[in-house]
Amino acid sequence: MKPRAHYFALAVVWLMLCLYGIYFSALSIQRHRAFLTNASDLGQIDQAIWNSSQGRFLEFTRRTGEQSIRLTDHVEPLFILIAPIFWLYDNVEALLILQSFVIALGALAVFWIARRKLAAAPPSPPAATRWQIELASVLFAAMYLLFPALEAANLAEFHAVTFVPAFALFAFYYGAQKQWGRFAVFAVLLLMVKEEISLLVFMLAGYFAIADFRFAFCDFKRLPARFFSYLKHAPRIPLWFALGSLVWFALTFFVIIPQFNALGHSPYTCRYGVGEECTEIARGLFLPERLGYLGQLFASSGLVSLLDPVSLLLGAPLILANVLSNYPAQYSGTFHYSAPVAPYFILAAIGGTAWLYRRMSRKTRYGERLLLMVVAAAFFVACAFHAYAGYTPLARAYAFPSITARNDLFQRFANQIPRDAKVSTTPSLHPHLSHREFLYRYPIVNDADYVLLDVNESDRGIPSEFRVAYNQLVDDGTFGVVDAADGYVLLQRGAPRKNLPDEFYKLFRAPNASPQYPAQIDFDNKIRFLGYDVRTDAYGRGFLQTYWQRLKPLDKNYYLFPFLADENGAPRDNLNFPMTVLFWYPSASWQENEIVFGKTLPLEWGDRARIGIGIVDGFDWNNLTARLRITRVEPSTLRVVEDTWIDLGEFVREGKEYVRK
């Protein structure tokens, strides 16, 4: 009969995982409703799963406009299995909720694994330590839920690999108990996740197939004969899964994907072009970013995971894949790529703690008291790192996005599009419209019936090209404006042509100017620069939010020219800032007394950046005579250069932000 402490501890774990599921569901949905999700990857995955629920298995619209199935990139039959969720709740948010709760369920497996392994750590543990084992197991479940890289994967939109932690942990638990039927269920689920996950199944099944074999290296000569003799009596289910997983990996990676992909191979093999020489590969392993990534994973598991290399070996295929990749997102710890490796660091933390507890209990009469001390120390380290890099209210960078009136305005446009219509749209609107058979990514239009644009997204590419593509749609009469407001434009094929209404330009009008760095700089007594904000995007790229005002009616459009300056004060090549406002609300259209808002393209600024700002008549900054002269400067401490542009100063990166030096 299980002690009362066990049921209390189990109730605490269920409470924690429910709180995690509710909180991360709410945060994921909030991020989605705040338009922080995109076509890649939530939109395209949601479309493939929704189409599967309609009998069009894994079908989606590629970014190039062709209708395809996801087998071109990945083999993820799990998506077909979860597609019926849309029969219950026909909304992309169903996927975000499902993802959060499946991740959370992994905590239950962690609790069971820790309870079993810690109870077996010292020989014949005294009954007095049972409540300590229960509490220690609860702390490991909490460590799992607080794992920053796992939380980051939870918030990285939606991916199949976020199902791996729970599946792998349950497979490990049932494998350790030799409950091969249940082990097989979770092994099959893992194989359905994605092609490379079969390597984790191979390691896990192989481990349990040989777990009872004694590697007596002192009898090295007889080792091969003993091993093959053991295999005759080894558990058959893990043996078959070890073999089958390798066959499945070869089939998916070398047959299925090449068959459907025009390249004839997986498009992601390019992420592993690290060089052919062993010295180059070894050198790559010790780059600070890769070592830092491993440091994050060890810190998230309380550092005791260093003491159980066997558990880490089980996750080695994908740990190495992330570390060796030349794609920085894989070793950043802030995308979904770390989800499959996170459970192995938790398993190693449990195994490392059990090993340490066993060693320490032999050397003192008070060994049972040391268990909570070891676990508490590891948990403290994990909590400290969570406070630094996590995503809950306990973390320093916690943020719950706000939903603006402009976000809510989107629904007005979505309601005007029939459910069965073919649509072309911009990236952040894509996952809000993805429950349809055909959904193109602007500027691809093809045979779309409607085009819904968020002009604010033109800074994801080249703003001028975004406007040129729009002009091509409306100038020849193919599409007409149905509705437009605050930077949104809804076009319908065959609708009568009309100009954008004044309501559309609200996106570029600031009700008041309260910039981070205020100024009053007049250019030729025509345009006043009121100041700017310095911001960074989710990728750490810098950009400016600038504020402008006309001083008199303007009869032409001027080119507002913020730029990064080189050591000579000239604009650096390819690092000037064409703003969306220039192509939709140029200066000749500005109204009296209104404040015009313009945002520059996010670019890599490096550790230091010098910002300059000027205005030119035309587009050639090198034509000195075309630049507008500066007639007023406040604050007076700003440096005027060539009487035509202002040196706003040097900015240095501090953490994730830039500050003026």
C-alpha positions in Angstrom: 0.0 0.0 0.0 1.4 3.4 -1.0 2.0 5.9 1.8 -0.2 8.9 2.2 2.9 11.1 1.3 2.9 9.6 -2.2 -0.7 10.6 -3.0 -0.1 14.1 -1.6 3.1 14.4 -3.8 1.2 13.1 -6.8 -1.6 15.7 -6.3 1.1 18.4 -6.1 2.5 17.2 -9.5 -0.9 17.2 -11.1 -1.5 20.7 -9.8 1.8 21.9 -11.2 1.3 20.4 -14.6 -2.2 21.8 -14.8 -1.0 25.2 -13.9 1.8 24.9 -16.5 -0.7 23.8 -19.1 -3.1 26.7 -18.3 -0.4 29.3 -18.1 1.5 28.4 -21.3 -1.8 27.9 -23.2 -2.8 31.4 -22.2 0.6 32.9 -23.0 0.7 31.1 -26.4 -2.8 32.2 -27.3 -2.0 35.7 -26.1 1.1 35.8 -28.3 -1.0 34.6 -31.2 -3.7 37.1 -30.7 -1.1 39.8 -30.5 0.1 38.8 -34.0 3.4 37.4 -32.8 3.0 34.2 -34.7 3.7 33.7 -38.4 3.2 31.7 -41.5 6.5 29.9 -40.7 5.8 27.9 -38.8 2.4 28.0 -37.1 0.4 29.0 -40.2 1.8 26.3 -42.5 1.6 23.6 -39.9 -1.9 24.5 -38.9 -3.0 24.5 -42.5 -1.5 21.0 -43.0 -3.2 19.7 -39.9 -6.6 21.3 -40.7 -6.5 20.0 -44.3 -5.8 16.6 -42.8 -8.9 16.9 -40.7 -10.8 17.5 -44.0 -9.3 14.4 -45.6 -6.5 16.2 -47.5 -3.7 14.6 -45.6 -0.8 17.0 -44.7 -1.6 19.3 -47.6 -0.6 22.9 -47.4 0.4 25.8 -49.6 4.1 26.3 -50.0 5.6 29.8 -49.7 6.2 29.6 -53.5 2.5 29.1 -54.1 2.4 25.4 -55.0 0.0 23.1 -53.3 2.0 20.3 -51.7 2.2 18.0 -48.7 4.7 18.3 -45.8 6.6 15.2 -46.8 8.7 17.6 -48.9 10.4 18.7 -45.7 9.6 16.4 -42.9 7.8 13.1 -42.2 5.3 13.9 -39.4 2.4 11.4 -39.4 1.6 12.6 -35.8 -0.1 15.5 -37.4 -2.7 13.2 -39.0 -3.3 11.6 -35.6 -4.0 15.0 -33.9 -6.0 16.4 -36.7 -9.4 15.4 -35.2 -8.8 18.1 -32.5 -10.3 20.5 -35.0 -13.6 18.5 -35.0 -13.8 19.7 -31.3 -12.4 23.2 -31.6 -12.0 24.6 -35.1 -9.4 27.1 -34.3 -5.6 27.2 -34.5 -5.6 27.9 -30.7 -6.5 24.2 -30.2 -3.0 23.3 -31.3 -1.4 25.8 -28.8 -3.5 24.4 -26.0 -2.7 20.8 -26.9 1.0 21.5 -27.2 1.2 23.1 -23.7 -0.7 20.3 -21.9 1.3 17.5 -23.7 4.6 19.1 -22.6 3.2 19.5 -19.1 2.3 15.7 -18.9 6.0 15.0 -19.1 6.2 16.2 -15.5 4.2 13.1 -14.4 6.6 10.8 -16.0 9.6 12.7 -14.5 7.9 12.3 -11.0 7.5 8.5 -11.5 11.0 8.0 -12.9 12.6 10.0 -10.0 10.6 8.3 -7.4 11.6 4.9 -8.7 15.3 5.7 -9.3 15.8 7.6 -6.0 14.1 4.8 -4.0 16.6 2.3 -5.4 19.6 4.6 -5.0 20.9 3.4 -1.6 20.7 -0.2 -0.7 17.6 -0.9 1.4 16.6 2.7 2.0 15.1 3.3 5.5 11.3 3.9 5.6 12.0 7.3 7.2 13.3 8.6 3.8 10.1 7.9 1.8 8.6 11.3 2.3 12.0 12.8 1.3 12.0 10.7 -1.9 8.4 11.9 -2.7 9.4 15.6 -2.2 12.6 15.2 -4.2 10.6 13.7 -7.0 8.2 16.6 -6.9 11.2 19.0 -7.2 12.5 17.1 -10.3 9.0 17.4 -11.9 9.2 21.2 -11.1 12.7 21.3 -12.6 11.3 19.9 -15.8 8.5 22.4 -16.0 10.9 25.3 -15.3 13.4 24.2 -18.0 13.8 27.4 -20.0 14.7 25.8 -23.4 11.5 23.6 -23.1 9.4 26.7 -22.3 11.0 28.5 -25.2 10.0 25.6 -27.5 6.5 25.7 -26.1 6.3 29.4 -27.2 8.0 28.9 -30.5 4.6 28.7 -32.2 3.8 24.9 -32.8 6.0 22.0 -33.8 5.8 18.2 -33.7 9.1 18.0 -31.7 7.5 19.5 -28.6 5.6 16.2 -28.2 9.0 14.4 -27.8 9.7 15.2 -24.1 6.5 13.6 -22.8 6.6 10.6 -25.2 10.3 9.9 -24.5 9.9 10.2 -20.7 6.9 7.8 -20.7 8.8 5.4 -23.0 11.8 5.5 -20.6 9.6 4.9 -17.6 7.8 1.9 -19.0 11.0 0.5 -20.5 12.7 0.7 -17.2 9.8 -1.3 -15.7 9.8 -3.8 -18.6 6.2 -3.0 -19.5 6.9 -3.5 -23.1 3.4 -3.1 -24.4 3.2 0.5 -23.0 6.8 1.1 -24.1 5.8 0.1 -27.6 2.9 2.6 -27.6 5.2 5.6 -26.8 7.9 4.3 -29.1 5.5 4.3 -32.0 4.3 7.8 -31.1 7.9 9.0 -31.1 8.5 7.5 -34.6 5.4 9.4 -35.8 6.8 12.8 -34.6 9.6 13.4 -37.2 12.2 11.6 -39.1 15.3 12.3 -36.9 13.4 11.3 -33.7 13.8 7.7 -34.9 17.5 8.0 -33.8 16.3 8.7 -30.2 14.0 5.7 -30.4 17.0 3.6 -31.6 19.1 4.8 -28.6 16.3 4.2 -26.1 15.2 0.8 -27.5 18.9 -0.3 -27.8 19.5 0.7 -24.2 16.7 -1.3 -22.8 17.6 -4.3 -25.1 21.0 -4.6 -23.5 20.3 -3.1 -20.1 20.6 -6.4 -18.4 23.9 -7.4 -20.1 27.0 -7.2 -17.9 29.9 -5.6 -19.7 32.8 -7.3 -17.9 35.7 -5.7 -19.8 38.2 -7.7 -17.7 37.0 -10.7 -19.7 37.4 -8.9 -23.0 38.1 -11.9 -25.2 34.8 -13.6 -24.3 32.8 -10.3 -24.5 31.6 -10.7 -28.1 30.5 -14.3 -27.6 28.8 -13.5 -24.4 27.0 -10.5 -26.0 25.7 -12.5 -29.0 24.6 -15.2 -26.6 22.7 -12.6 -24.5 20.9 -11.3 -27.6 19.2 -14.6 -28.0 17.4 -14.1 -24.8 17.2 -10.2 -24.8 13.7 -8.6 -24.7 12.3 -8.8 -28.2 10.2 -5.6 -28.3 13.1 -3.2 -27.7 15.3 -5.2 -30.1 12.7 -4.9 -32.8 12.2 -1.2 -32.2 16.0 -0.6 -32.3 16.1 -2.3 -35.7 12.9 -0.8 -36.9 13.8 2.7 -35.9 17.0 2.6 -38.1 15.0 1.3 -41.0 12.4 4.0 -40.5 15.1 6.7 -40.4 16.6 5.5 -43.6 13.2 5.2 -45.3 12.1 8.7 -44.3 15.4 10.5 -44.8 16.7 8.8 -47.9 13.5 7.7 -49.7 10.3 9.5 -48.7 11.6 13.1 -48.4 13.8 12.9 -51.6 10.8 11.4 -53.4 8.6 14.4 -52.6 11.2 17.2 -52.6 12.4 18.7 -55.9 16.0 18.9 -54.5 16.1 15.1 -54.3 17.2 15.3 -50.6 16.2 16.9 -47.3 16.4 20.7 -47.5 18.0 20.8 -44.1 21.2 18.8 -44.7 22.8 22.1 -45.6 22.8 22.9 -41.8 25.6 20.5 -41.3 28.2 21.7 -43.7 30.8 22.2 -41.1 33.7 21.0 -43.1 35.3 17.7 -44.0 38.4 17.9 -41.8 38.2 16.5 -38.3 40.1 19.5 -36.9 37.5 21.9 -38.4 34.7 19.9 -36.8 36.4 19.8 -33.5 37.1 23.5 -33.6 33.4 24.1 -34.3 32.5 22.2 -31.2 34.3 24.6 -29.0 32.9 27.9 -30.3 31.6 30.0 -27.3 28.0 29.9 -28.6 27.9 26.1 -28.7 29.6 25.8 -25.3 27.2 28.4 -24.0 24.3 26.4 -25.3 25.5 23.2 -23.5 26.0 25.3 -20.4 22.4 26.5 -20.5 21.2 22.9 -20.7 23.3 21.8 -17.8 22.4 24.8 -15.7 18.7 24.1 -16.4 19.1 20.6 -14.9 20.9 21.8 -11.8 24.4 20.8 -13.1 24.0 17.3 -11.5 23.2 16.0 -15.0 27.0 16.0 -15.6 27.1 13.0 -13.3 25.0 10.7 -15.5 26.6 10.5 -19.0 24.6 7.4 -19.9 21.3 9.3 -19.8 22.9 12.0 -21.9 24.2 9.4 -24.3 20.6 8.4 -25.0 19.9 11.9 -26.3 23.3 12.2 -28.0 22.1 12.1 -31.6 20.1 15.3 -31.3 22.3 17.0 -28.8 25.2 16.6 -31.3 22.9 17.6 -34.1 22.2 20.9 -32.4 25.7 21.6 -31.3 27.2 20.7 -34.7 24.7 22.7 -36.8 25.8 25.8 -38.6 22.2 27.2 -38.1 22.4 29.3 -35.0 18.8 28.8 -34.0 19.6 25.2 -33.2 22.0 26.0 -30.5 20.4 29.2 -29.3 18.1 27.5 -26.7 15.3 29.9 -27.7 13.6 27.9 -30.5 11.9 24.5 -30.7 15.1 22.6 -31.5 15.9 21.9 -27.8 12.6 20.3 -27.0 13.8 16.7 -27.9 17.0 17.0 -25.8 15.5 18.6 -22.7 14.1 15.3 -21.2 17.5 13.7 -21.4 19.1 16.4 -19.2 16.3 15.9 -16.7 16.9 12.1 -16.8 20.6 12.8 -16.3 19.8 15.1 -13.4 17.8 12.3 -11.7 20.5 9.7 -12.4 23.3 12.0 -11.3 21.5 12.8 -8.1 20.9 9.1 -7.4 24.6 8.4 -8.0 25.7 11.2 -5.8 23.3 10.2 -3.1 24.5 6.6 -3.2 28.1 7.6 -2.9 27.5 10.0 -0.1 25.2 7.7 1.9 28.0 5.2 2.2 30.3 7.6 4.0 27.9 9.0 6.6 25.3 7.8 9.1 23.1 10.6 7.9 22.9 9.6 4.3 19.2 9.8 4.1 19.3 13.4 5.1 21.6 14.2 2.3 19.1 13.4 -0.4 17.0 16.6 0.0 20.2 18.6 0.4 21.5 17.4 -3.0 18.2 17.8 -4.8 17.6 21.2 -3.2 21.0 22.4 -4.3 20.3 21.2 -7.9 16.9 22.7 -7.9 18.3 26.0 -6.6 20.7 26.2 -9.5 17.9 25.3 -12.0 15.6 28.0 -10.5 18.4 30.6 -10.6 18.9 29.9 -14.3 15.2 29.9 -14.8 15.0 33.4 -13.2 17.7 34.4 -15.7 16.3 32.8 -18.9 12.8 31.4 -18.2 9.4 32.5 -19.5 7.2 32.4 -16.4 6.4 35.4 -14.0 9.4 34.1 -11.9 11.8 35.1 -14.7 13.5 38.5 -15.1 12.4 38.9 -18.7 8.8 37.9 -18.2 6.4 39.6 -20.5 2.7 39.0 -21.3 2.0 40.7 -24.6 -0.8 43.2 -24.8 -3.5 43.0 -27.5 -4.0 46.4 -29.1 -7.1 47.9 -30.8 -5.3 47.4 -34.1 -5.0 43.6 -33.4 -8.7 43.5 -32.7 -9.4 45.5 -35.9 -8.1 42.5 -38.0 -11.4 40.6 -37.3 -13.3 43.2 -39.2 -11.4 42.3 -42.4 -11.4 38.5 -41.7 -15.1 38.5 -41.4 -15.5 39.8 -45.0 -13.6 36.8 -46.4 -15.7 33.6 -47.2 -14.4 30.5 -45.5 -13.8 28.7 -48.8 -12.1 31.6 -50.6 -8.5 31.4 -51.8 -6.5 34.1 -50.0 -3.1 35.7 -50.2 -1.8 37.4 -47.1 1.2 38.6 -45.1 3.1 36.4 -42.6 1.6 37.4 -39.3 -1.9 37.3 -40.6 -1.4 33.9 -42.2 -2.0 31.7 -39.1 -5.2 33.7 -38.4 -6.5 32.6 -41.9 -5.0 29.2 -42.2 -8.1 27.0 -41.9 -8.7 26.9 -45.6 -7.4 24.7 -48.5 -5.4 27.4 -50.3 -3.5 30.2 -48.6 -0.8 32.1 -50.5 1.9 34.3 -49.0 2.0 37.8 -50.5 3.4 38.8 -53.0 2.4 35.4 -54.4 -1.2 35.8 -55.4 -1.9 33.2 -58.1 -5.7 32.6 -58.3 -6.5 34.1 -55.0 -10.0 35.6 -54.6 -8.9 38.0 -51.8 -5.7 39.7 -50.8 -5.4 40.8 -47.2 -2.4 42.9 -46.3 -0.9 44.3 -43.2 1.3 47.1 -44.7 3.2 47.3 -41.4 4.8 44.0 -42.4 6.5 45.4 -45.4 9.6 46.0 -43.3 10.1 42.2 -43.3 11.5 42.5 -46.8 12.0 45.5 -49.0 9.3 48.1 -48.5 9.5 49.5 -52.0 8.9 46.0 -53.5 5.9 45.4 -51.2 4.3 48.6 -52.6 5.3 47.8 -56.2 3.5 44.4 -55.9 0.5 46.1 -54.5 0.4 48.6 -57.4 0.6 45.8 -59.9 -2.6 44.3 -58.4 -4.7 47.4 -58.4 -3.4 49.4 -61.3 -4.5 46.8 -64.0 -7.9 46.5 -62.4 -7.5 42.9 -61.4 -8.2 43.7 -57.7 -10.1 46.5 -56.0 -10.1 47.9 -52.5 -12.9 46.5 -50.5 -11.9 47.9 -47.1 -8.9 49.6 -45.6 -8.0 51.0 -42.2 -5.0 51.5 -39.9 -2.5 49.8 -42.3 -4.8 46.9 -43.3 -6.0 46.6 -46.9 -8.5 44.0 -48.2 -8.6 43.5 -51.9 -11.1 41.5 -53.8 -10.7 40.1 -57.4 -12.9 42.1 -59.7 -13.9 44.8 -57.2 -14.2 48.3 -58.5 -11.1 50.4 -58.3 -11.0 53.1 -55.6 -8.4 55.0 -53.6 -7.3 54.1 -50.1 -9.5 55.9 -47.5 -8.0 58.4 -45.0 -8.6 55.8 -42.2 -5.9 53.6 -43.8 -3.2 56.2 -42.9 -3.8 56.0 -39.2 -0.9 53.5 -39.0 1.5 56.3 -39.8 0.0 58.9 -37.5 1.2 59.2 -34.0 -1.4 60.9 -31.7 1.5 62.5 -29.8 5.3 62.4 -29.8 7.0 61.1 -26.7 10.2 59.6 -28.2 12.8 57.9 -26.1 15.3 60.5 -27.5 13.4 63.8 -28.1 14.8 66.4 -30.5 13.8 69.3 -32.7 15.8 69.3 -35.9 14.5 71.4 -38.8 15.4 70.7 -42.4 15.2 73.7 -44.6 12.3 75.0 -42.6 10.1 72.3 -44.3 10.3 69.2 -42.1 10.9 68.8 -38.4 12.5 65.7 -36.9 11.0 65.3 -33.4 13.1 62.4 -32.1 13.3 58.6 -32.1 13.2 55.4 -30.2 15.9 52.7 -30.4 14.5 49.2 -30.3 15.5 45.6 -31.0 13.4 42.8 -32.5 13.0 39.2 -31.4 16.3 38.3 -33.2 18.3 41.1 -31.6 18.4 43.3 -34.7 18.3 47.1 -34.1 15.8 49.5 -35.6 14.5 53.0 -35.1 11.1 54.4 -34.5 11.2 58.0 -35.8 8.8 61.0 -35.5 8.3 63.7 -38.0 6.2 66.8 -38.7 5.8 69.1 -41.7 6.4 72.8 -41.1 4.6 74.1 -44.2 2.6 72.5 -47.0 4.9 70.4 -49.2 4.7 70.1 -52.9 7.0 67.1 -53.3 8.0 63.9 -51.5 11.3 64.0 -49.7 13.4 60.9 -48.8 13.7 60.7 -45.0 17.2 59.1 -44.5 18.2 57.6 -41.2 21.4 55.5 -41.6 24.3 53.7 -39.9 27.4 55.7 -40.4 30.9 54.3 -40.9 34.1 55.7 -39.4 34.1 58.5 -42.0 30.5 59.5 -41.3 29.2 58.1 -44.6 26.3 55.7 -44.8 27.4 52.1 -44.5 26.7 50.0 -47.6 23.4 48.1 -47.4 22.7 49.5 -43.9 20.5 52.5 -44.5 16.9 52.3 -43.4 14.2 52.6 -46.1 11.0 53.1 -44.1 7.5 51.8 -44.9 6.0 55.3 -44.4 8.0 56.6 -47.5 6.0 54.3 -49.9 2.5 54.7 -48.4 2.4 58.1 -46.7 5.0 60.3 -48.3 5.7 63.8 -47.1 3.5 65.6 -49.7 0.5 63.9 -48.2 1.1 65.0 -44.6 -1.5 67.1 -42.9 -1.0 70.2 -40.8 0.1 69.7 -37.2 0.0 65.9 -37.5 2.9 63.8 -36.2 4.1 61.1 -38.7 5.5 57.9 -37.5 8.1 55.9 -39.4 9.9 52.6 -38.5 13.2 51.5 -40.1 14.1 48.0 -41.2 15.5 45.7 -38.4 19.2 45.2 -39.3 22.3 43.7 -37.6 24.0 46.6 -36.0 26.8 44.7 -34.3 28.0 45.7 -30.8 28.3 49.4 -31.7 26.5 51.6 -34.1 26.7 55.3 -35.0 23.4 56.7 -36.2 23.0 59.6 -38.6 19.9 61.3 -40.0 19.2 63.6 -42.9 16.7 64.3 -45.7 17.3 64.3 -49.4 15.3 65.5 -52.4 15.3 62.4 -54.5 17.0 59.1 -53.6 20.7 59.9 -54.1 22.3 60.7 -50.8 25.7 61.2 -52.5 24.3 64.3 -54.3 25.2 66.9 -51.7 23.2 69.6 -53.4 20.0 67.5 -53.1 20.2 67.3 -49.3 18.0 69.6 -47.2 20.0 72.0 -45.1 19.7 72.0 -41.3 18.2 75.2 -40.0 17.6 74.3 -36.3 19.1 71.8 -33.9 17.9 71.0 -30.4 19.5 69.8 -28.2 22.5 71.9 -29.3 24.9 69.2 -28.2 24.1 67.2 -31.3 26.8 67.4 -33.9 25.9 68.8 -37.3 27.9 67.3 -40.2 28.3 69.0 -43.6 25.3 71.2 -42.7 23.0 68.5 -44.0 22.9 65.7 -41.4 23.0 65.1 -37.7 25.2 62.7 -35.9 22.8 61.2 -33.3 25.7 59.5 -31.5 27.0 56.1 -30.9 24.9 53.2 -29.4 26.3 50.1 -27.7 24.6 46.8 -27.1 23.8 46.1 -23.4 22.2 42.7 -23.1 19.3 42.7 -25.7 19.1 46.5 -26.0 21.1 49.4 -27.4 21.8 52.5 -25.3 23.4 55.7 -26.3 27.0 55.9 -25.2 
